[in-house]
Amino acid sequence: MADNEMGGQNKKKKSVECCGYPLSIFFIVVNEFCERFSYYGMRAVLVLYFTYFLRWDENTAISIYHTFVALCYLTPIMGAIVADSWLGKFKTIVYLSIVYTIGQIVLAVAAIHDITDADRDGVPDNLTLHVALSMVGLGLIAVGTGGIKPCVAAFGGDQFDDSQDKQRSTFFSIFYLSINAGSLLSTVITPILRAQECGIYTQQKCYPLAFGVPAALMVVALVVFVVGSKMYIKVAPKGNIMLEVVKCIGFAVKNRFKHRSKQYPKKEHWMDWAEDKYEKLLIAQIKMVVKVLFLYIPLPMFWALFDQQGSRWTLQATTMDGDFGILVIQPDQMQMMNPIMILIMVPIMDSAVYPLIKKCGLNFTSLKRMTVGMLMAGLAFAAAGVVQLQIDNTLPVFPTATQSQVKLINMQNTPIQAMIDQTQYSLPAFTASDEYLTTDKISVVVTQGSTNQNVDLSKTMRQTVLLYAASVVTVNDSISKPSEGKNAIRFANGFNQPLNVSWSGQDLGQIPVNGISSYTLVPQGKVVFSINNAGGSNCQMEKQLSFGSGYTYIIPSTFNFNDAECAASITMSTEILPNVIHMAWQLPQYFLMTAGEVVFSVTGLEFSYSQAPSNMKSVLQAGWLLTVAVGNIIVLIIAEAAQLPEKWAEYILFASLLVAVCIIFAIMAYFYKYEDPAEIEAQFAEKEPEDKDDKDEKKKRGSRSSSSSSSSSRDGGRVEEEDGEQVKQTKI
């Protein structure tokens, strides 16, 4: 530990400066940018990793995702206590960054499918190992990112002396800009990395790269921070005010319980029962904090909706069309709209909207702004529900537990008349029936000319009957939308030779005469299929695929390798239509949610700091982060309790709950009386007794509030100086 971090060291050393700024802040800003890139980059692809790599259903993926986010916002309290009471900010950041980095590396290793893919089919053989490693990695990340969250900004503030107020203010502007810049870049880049194909033996979506780059950035963050070690001013740990607050509240509750008999006189406030041990100033400060914390009770519902941008909204985007013409947006890239809109909206709100409202003579108080922000978040989820309803209307209707679905493909070179039970089909050569026939029967009779054949069906399955001149072949079709917006493609061989079909290094294997290949998942975009026979003849078929479709390409008996337009004779049977609702329809919900965040989160921080005593702003910061954690826990509870069959109904449920909570918050805000903590503290300072012996007696009875106040006065002053910048922070 450096000398200036020793408990007996009270005087700050002078930091090396450049252009009037401590040189050490460069390392802190770079560290924060890399750490936020690491965190938001990993989180952007996390729910898709759960769904498509670990093969969890959507509800499980959403539950684990929000459990992880909740842990990330519970651990800051631990980090603040460790830093202020034991290790100091510098050591806490270093030690927990090491934990953080190990967690990112473990998660990246867990995403390597080849480590358990013994049969080299591209699918891990031991998912349990991958799940275990993933959970260990995420646990370490939660401890690391949450633990350093309350320390880094405060440590940056420690680098300035009392004469550098302007420089400190500029630092916090740059610091919070680095947070949003890291968030924005990571949500653009890591989905691109995820979309790449990589692997040792088989090529799959590159989750190891998507997690590996954030892990590398975390290594850079740690190295950069440690390199600047000798330049830092390291303030010694002086005790955490949160512990003092908890002890005082605990004593008040305990003392009130002891004196619950009617023979004891009532007190004006339940915290007054702590007067036997603690000073009145501390008690008055805690009263102000408790008053604000009481207003926090409805706030978690906002975060319950807000953090579903990374879970439900991302999964919703996988069923939409991301082709914007000049570029193709991956489903997990839509999250970048939040930081982009934040950077645009914050200055517009501050410089245009709020001044305009003020000029109109409207008293748009902080609590009124927060109420509007909650309503806008509710509207965002209502908009998401409408979009989901439109998506559901375009999705295929798959068979229920008591149903089967069947369609026909004419594999002959002549038109035929076919019938399934009483339903008549007229099928030209090498074409398929347009729709699936849904039936409750376990077998149907397929009539082809004068020939009747029984076809057995499987409940809950879609099946295609290939009609040849002398036989029928039944194959199972896909019963779900292809994952990750890919396209399920297969080939039916009506040619007189076995054929081999491949694309971009993926081989469908040999397709026998009158046979059909398995499905292969092909990404959106232009793809070239190569059709070959044993003699080396080749035909190239180029197709432009959209998102989420399912097709069977029919190679007819008239297929000719020698024809320059050989692919023109290949026909197509559509089993699943492509996604038709465009991702652009998510923009209104992102706009409403981001506007709600700017009005709610920024204003909420501003209100909290304005209503908190100078030495207890960290307590309210911890309380604010706790509302985020509780909000994610609420998602788990509602998701498990509601069990709604329709996704759009879940969106409307969350929107309705937030509106209901918003009404409660509006009522609470109406009766809230704004206070000036500085004025109240000044009143107590005037009333403070001059008798030193009286103070000593208080101390002997266990009160350490004076020392806590003095030891926290610097942090309190720092936070107060941060107010102008702190309220601009939305990515916390």
N, C-alpha and C positions, 0 to 999 in steps of 0.2 A: 504494500500500500504506500502511495506517495505520502511525503511528510505532511502535505497540506490537507490530507484526508484523515489525519489522526485526530482523535477526540480532543486533544488539548490544543489543537491548532484552530484559532478563531479568525486570524487575519488572512484575507485573500492574497494570493500572489498575483502579479500582473501577467496577463496572458500576452503572447506574441501577437502583434497586430499588423494588419495590412489594410491600407485605405481607411483607417479608423475602426476596423472591425477585428475582433479576435480571430486569428487564423484558424483556431480550433473549430469554429462553426462550420467550416468547409467540410470537415470530416463528418460532422453530425448530420448535415443536410444530405450528403451523398449516402450515408448510412440509412437515413430515413427513406430516401427514394428507392434504394435497392430493397429494403425490407418490405415496403409497401408493394413494390412490384412483385416480390416473392409471394406475399400473402394473397393479394388479389388475383395474381396469375394462377396460383394453385387453386384458389376457390372458384375461379371462373369455370373450370372444367370438371370440378369435383362431382357434381350431381350426375354428369354424363359418365364419368368413370364408374360411379356406383352402379348405374343402370346398365351400361353396355360391356364393361369389363368384368365387374364382380357379379353381374347378372342378377341384381336385386330388382324387385318390382318397384314401381314408381313410389308407392307409399313408404316402403322401407328406405329407399334412397333419400326421399324428402325428410324422413324422420331422423336418419343419421346425420344428414347435412345440417339440420337445424340444431341437433344436439352438439355438434362440433362448434357451430357459431356461438351457441350459448356458453360453452366452456371458454371460448376466446374472450368473452366479455365478463365472465365471472373471475377469471384469474388476475385481472388488473388490480383487484383489491389486495390479493396476495403479494403482487409485485411491489405495490406502494408501501405496504407494511415492511417487507423485507428491506427495501431500499432506505426507508426513513429510520428504521429502528435497528438495523443490523449491518448490512453490507455497504450501504451507500449506493448512490445512483450508478456510478461508473462500474463497480464490480457486479451489481445486479444486472446491468445491461450486458456485460461481457459473458457472465456465466449463463444467463438465460438465452443469450444469442447462440451459444454453443449447443444448448439443448434444442433450440429452434432449428439450427442447421442440421443436426443429427436427424431430427424428425423429418425434415424435407428430403434428406438423402434416403432414409428408410422408405418413405412413401414412393420415391422415384424407383427404388429397387423393387418394391411390391408390384409396380405396374409393368414389370418385364415379364411377359407371358412365357418366354422361352425357358425360364428357370424351372418350370414344372411341366413343360409341354414335351413329354417323352415321345409321344407318337407323332409329333411335329405336324399337327393338324391346325395349328393356330389358336387352339383353345386350351387354356391351362387345365392340367389334369388334377391339380390339387388346389382348388379355390380356397380351401380353409387356410392354407399357408399365406396366400395373398391377402385374404381378409385380415388375418392376425397381424401381418406386417403393416397393413394399411391403418389399422386401428392404433397400433403402437406409434406409428409415424404421426398420425393426426393428434394423438394425445400429447406427444412431445411438442408439436407445433402449437397447440392450444396453450400449453404452459408457457412456451417461449414468447409467442406474439402477445399474449395477454399480459405476461409479467413485465415486459419492457414497455408496454403501451403508456403507462403513466410516468415513465422515467425519462424518456428521450427528450421530449419537449422541455421538461423542467431542467434537465441537465444542460440543454442548450441555453436556457435563460440564465443558468449559473455562471456562464462564461463572461457575462457583462458586469461591469461595476455600476454603481448607482448613478454615475454621470453619463451613462450611455443609454438613456431611455429611448432616444430616437433610433439608435442602431439596433437595440433589442426589438423594437416594434417592427423594423424592417426584416430582422431575422425571422420573426414568427410569420410574416407574410410569405417569405421565401420557403420557410419550413412547411407551411400548409399547402403551398403551391406544389412542392415536391411530393406531398402525399397524393394529391389529385393527379399529378403527372404520372406517378408510378402506377396508380390505379388505372388510368386511361390506357397507357401503353401496354400494360400487362393484359387487359381484357381484349386488346386488339391482337397481340402477338401470340399468346399461349393457345387460343383456339386454332390459329393457323398451324402451330406446331403439332397440336393434337390431330389435326386433319391429315398430317403426313402419314405415309406408310413406312414402317420400320420393323425390324426383327432380325434375329440371327438365322433362323431356319425358315420362318414364314413371315410374310409382311402383314402387319395389322396396324390399326390406328395407333399413333405414336404417343401414348400416354407417358412412357418413360421420359421422352423428350419434353413433353408439356410440363411434367413435374421436375425434370432434371434442370431445366433452365432457371426456374425459380430457386431451386436448391443452390445452383451456382451463384445466383445473385445474392443469396443469403450468405454464402461464403465470402463474397466480395464485401458485403455490408459489414461483416464481422472483422475482416482484415483491415478495411479502411478505418473502422472505428478504433481498433487497437493501435494502428500506426500513429494516430494522433494522440496517444496516451500522454506523452510528456508535455504536450501543450495545454492539456485540460486543467481547468480549475475544478478541484474535487472537494466539494463541501462535505464535511463529516456528518454522518447520521446523527440526528438530534431527537429522535422520538417521533412517533406518528400520531397526529392529532386525532385520527380516526379511532385509535385505541382508547384515547382519553375520552372521546365522546361516548363510545360504547360503555366504558366503565361508569361514567357519570349517569347515563340513562339506566344502566343496570342497577346502580345504587338507588336511584330515585324510585324505580319500580319495586325493588326489594323493601325499601323503607316505607313506601306507601302500603305495601301488603302487611308489614308489621304493625302499622298504625291504622288498620282498617276499622277498628272499633269506633263507635259513635262518640266515645268519650274524648277523642282527639279532635281538635278543631280542623275544619276543612281548609284547604289551601286553594289559592286562586288558580293555580296550574299544577298538574301532576308532577312537572319537573321541579317544582319548588320543594319537594321532599328531599332533594339532593343538597339543600342548603346546610345540612348538618356537617357535610364533609367538603363540599366544593364551593368556590367563590361565586357570588351572584353574577359577575360578568360572564363567566363560563356558562352558567345556567341560562342567562339571557341569550347568549350566542346560540346555544343548542336549541332553545325555543324557536329562534328564527329558522334554523336548519330544519327542524322537525316540521315546521309550518310549510316549508317548500317541499320537503319529502312527501308530505301528505298529498300535495298536488300531483306528485309523480305517480300515484297509484293507477290512474287510468292510462298512463302513457305507454306501457308495454304493448298495448293493442296496436298502436301505430307501427312499432317495430315488427310485430308479428306479420303485418302485411308487407312492410318495406323489404325485409330480408328474403321474401319469397321471389324477388326478382332473380335470384341466383338458383332457385329450385323450380317452382311451378312454371314461372314465365319462360325459363330456359327449355324445360320439357315441352311447353306449348309450342315454342319456336321450332322444335324438331318435326312438327307436323305441318309446317308452313313452307311457303316458297321463298327462298332467300336470294333469288336471282334479281339483282337490281340493274342488270344490263351491263354497266361498265365494271361491276364487281359482284362477286357472290359472297354473301354474308353467312358465316357459320352460325348455328343456333346459339352457341355460347358467346358469340361476339356481340349480340344485341345488347348485352349488359354494358357495353361501352357507351351507350346513349346516356346513361346516368351521369358519369363524370363529365362528358362533353356538355350536357345541358347544365350541369352545376356551374361550370366555368363561364357559361354564357349568362345564366340567370342571376347569380349572386350580384354582379355589378349592376345589372338592369334593375333588380329589386331595390338595391341601395341608392342608386342615383336617379331613378325615374319613378318607379311604382310607389314606394313609400313617401317620397316628397310630394308626389301628386295627390296621394290620399290626404296628406297633412294639409295641403293647400285647399282641399275641398272642405276642410273643417271637421273631418271625421276623426274621432278619438280611437285610432286603431292600436290599442294597447298590445303588449307582448302576449298576454293570455288570449286575446281575441285572434291574434295572428296564429297562435298555436292551434286554436280551434279550427280556423280556416284550413290550416295545413292537414289536420286530421280528416276533415271533410274531403279535401282533394285526394288524399290517399284512398278513401272509401270510393270516390268516383273512379279512381284508377282501376280498382279491382272490379267495379261494375263494368267498366269498359272492357277489361280482360274477360269477364264473363260473357259479354256480348260477342267478342271475338271467338271465344271457345265454342259458343253455341253455333256460330257460322261454320267453324271447323268441323264440329260434330255432324252437321248436316251434309258435309262432303265426304265423310269417312264411309268406307264400306260397311254394310251390315253383315256381320259374321253370324254363323248359326249359334243358337243357344244350346243348352245342355240336352235338349230333347229334339234338336233339329239336325238335318244334314243339308248340304248344298251341292248341286251337281251342274256341270255344264258340258257341252259336247264340242269336239273338234273333228271336222271332216278331214281325214288324212288321205282322201282319194282324189283322183284327177278328174272326177265328174261330180256334178251337183247331186245331192241326195236329199231325200225326204226322211226325216227321223222323228221319232216320237218317244217321249218319256211319259209313261202312263197315258194320260189324255192330252198332254201338251205337245203340239205339233211344231216341228222346226224345219225350215227350208234352208239348207246349208250349201252355198257354192263350194267349189273345190278349194281345199286347203284353207278353210275359214272356220271360225268358232261361233257358237251362239253368243249373243250379246250379253245376256244376263245369266246369273246363276238361278237355277230353280231350287227353291227352298221347300223341303218336305219333312214330314215327321216319320216317314217310313224307313225301315231298315234295309229295304231293297226296292229297286224299281225295274221295270221291264223296258229295255231300249229296243225299239223296233226300227230296223233298217231294211227297207223294201219289204220283203216277205219273211225276213228273219227276225225272230224275237230272242233276246238274250237277257237273262237276269243279271243285274249288277248289284252287288252288295255295297251298302253305304255304311259309313261310320258316323256315329253321333258326334256333334260339335265340329265336324270336319267339312272342309270344302274339297271336292274331288272333280277331276276332269276325266271324261271318257273319250279316249281316242278311237275313232271309228275307222277301221281298216276294212278292206273288201271282204276278208274272210274271218275277221276276229275283232274284238274290242279289248282295249287296254285301259285300266283304271289307275290313275295316279293321284296322290294327295297334293293339294295346293296349299299355299301360304294362308294362315288364318290370323295374321296380324300385319299391321303396317310395318314395312321394313325399318329396322333400327337406324338411328342417326340420319334420317332423311335419305338413305340410300335407296337403290332400286333393285328389286328381286328379279333376276333374269334367268331364264332357262331355255333350252333348245329341244324341240321335238324333231327326230330324224325320220323323214319319209323317203329319203334317198335310198338307192339300191346298194350303198356301200357304208360301212362304218365310218364315222367322221369324228374328228377331234376339233374342239372349239376352244380358243384361248383369247385372253385380252390382257394387256399390260402385265405380262408375266404370270397371270392367273390361268391355270389350265382346268377346264371342266372335265377332263378325262375323255376317254373314248365313248362315243354314243353309238350303240349298236343300231342296226337296221330296225325300224319300227320301235325304237326306244326313245327315251327322253332323259335329259340330264338332270342333275340336282340344281337347286337354285344357287346362283352366285350373287353376292351383293356388290353392286357397281355404284360408285359415287356419281353425283350430278355432274353434267358436263358432256363434252364430246368424247366418245369412246369408239375404238375400232376393234371389232371382233374378227379374229382370223380363223377361217374354216379350212381344215386340211383333211386329205385322205391319205391312205397308206402309201400311195404312189407319189406323194410330194406335191400334188396339185393344191393350189391355195386360192381362196377367195376372201377379199376384205369387205366387211360390212361396217359402214360408219353410221353411228346413231348419236343424236343429241338427246340426252336424258335429263329429265327434270328431277324433282325430289319426291321420294316416297311411293314410287309406282311399282307395279308387278306385271311382268309380261312373259308370255311364252312365244318364242319365235319358231315358226313352222318352216322347216326346210323341205320343200316338196320333191316329189319324184321327178319333176321336170327340171330340177336344179342342174345347172351346167357350168362346170369349172372353166370351160373355154370361152364362155360368153363374157365380154368386157363388162357387161352389166349383170354379172352373176347374182349379185345380192338383190336385184330388183324382184326376183321371183319369190323371195322369202317373205312370208306374211306374218302377221302378229295377232296374238290373242291377248286382250287386256283383262287381267284378273283384278288388279287394284289400280284405280285411277291415281295420277300424281297429285301432290298437294296443290290446291288451287288458291287457297287463301294466302295472300302475300304477307311477308314479315313486316312490310310497311304499316300494316294495320295495328302493329304493336306500338307504333310511335305515339299515338294519343295516350295510351296508358303509361308509357315511360315519361311523357311530358307531364301528365298530371301527378305522377308519383314524385318526380324530381322537383316540381314546383311545390308540392306538399312538403318534401324534405327540406327545401330551402327555407320555407316559411316556418315550418315546425322546428327543425333541428337547430338552425342558426339562432332563431328567436328564443328557443328554449334554453340554449346555453347562455345567451345574453341575459335573459330573465333570471336564471339561476344565480349567475355571478352578481347581478345587481342586488339580489335579495339575501346574499350570503355574507356573514361576517368575514373580515379580511383574512383571518387565519383558518377559515373552514371551507374555503372554496374547493379544496381537494376532496372534502367529504361529499360535497354535492356532485363533483365530477365522478366520484365512485358510485354515487346513487344514480347518476345519469347512465353510466355504463351498465349498471345493474338492470335498468329498465330494458336495455337492449337484450340482455341475457334472458330475462323473464319473458320478453316478447317471443323469442325463439322457442322457449319452453311451451308457451301457449299454442304455438303451431303444432307441436307434438300432441298436446292434449286434445285439441279440436280435431286434428286429423284422425286420431284413434277413436274419439268418441262419436264423431259425426258419421263416418263410413257412408258417405253419399255415393250413389252409383254413377252420377253424372258429374263431370269435372266442372261444367259451368255453374252447377249448383254450389260447389265448394267456393268458387269465387264470390258468388252472391252472398253466401253465408258469411264469409269474412268481411265483405263490405258492409253488410247489415250490422254485424257485431261492432265494427268500428264506429259506425254512425250512432249506434246506441250508446257506446262508451263516450263518444264525442259530446253527446247531449249531457251526460253526467258530468263530464269535465267542464262544459260551459256553465252548468249550474254552480259547480265548485268555484270556478273562476269569478263568477258574478259576485260571490260573497267574500272573495279574497280581498284583503286590504294591503295595499303596497306599503312597504316600510323602507326606511333609510337606515341600514345597519350602522353606518358611520356615525349617524346622529345618536343612535341608541348607545353605542359604545362610548361616545363622548360624554353622554349623561352619566354613565357608570364611572368614567374616569374622574368626573368632578365630585362624585359622591364617595370615591374611594377613601377610606379612613387613613389618616396620617400616621396613626399609631403603628409602628413597625412590629411591636410585640404582638399586636392583634393578628398581623399577617403571619408571623412565625407560628402562632398557635394554629392557624388554619393549615399551614404546611405540615405541622406535626400530625394533624388528623388525616393526612394522606393526600391533601390537595396539591397537585402539581400543575394546576391550570396556568399559573403565572409563567412558569418556566416553559410550558407548552406554547403559550401565546408568544413569548419572546423568541423562543427557538423557531417558531413557525412564521414569525413576522416577516422574515425575508421572503419565504415562499409565498406568504400571503401578498406581500407587496408585488412580487413577481407576477402572480396570477392576475392581480388587479391591473398591472401594466399590460398584461396580455389581453385584457378584455376586448380591446378594439380589434385584435387579430383572432383571438380564440373563437369569437362568434362567427368568423368566416369559415371555420372548419366544419366540414360535413362528413368527411371520411375519417371516422375516429377509430 
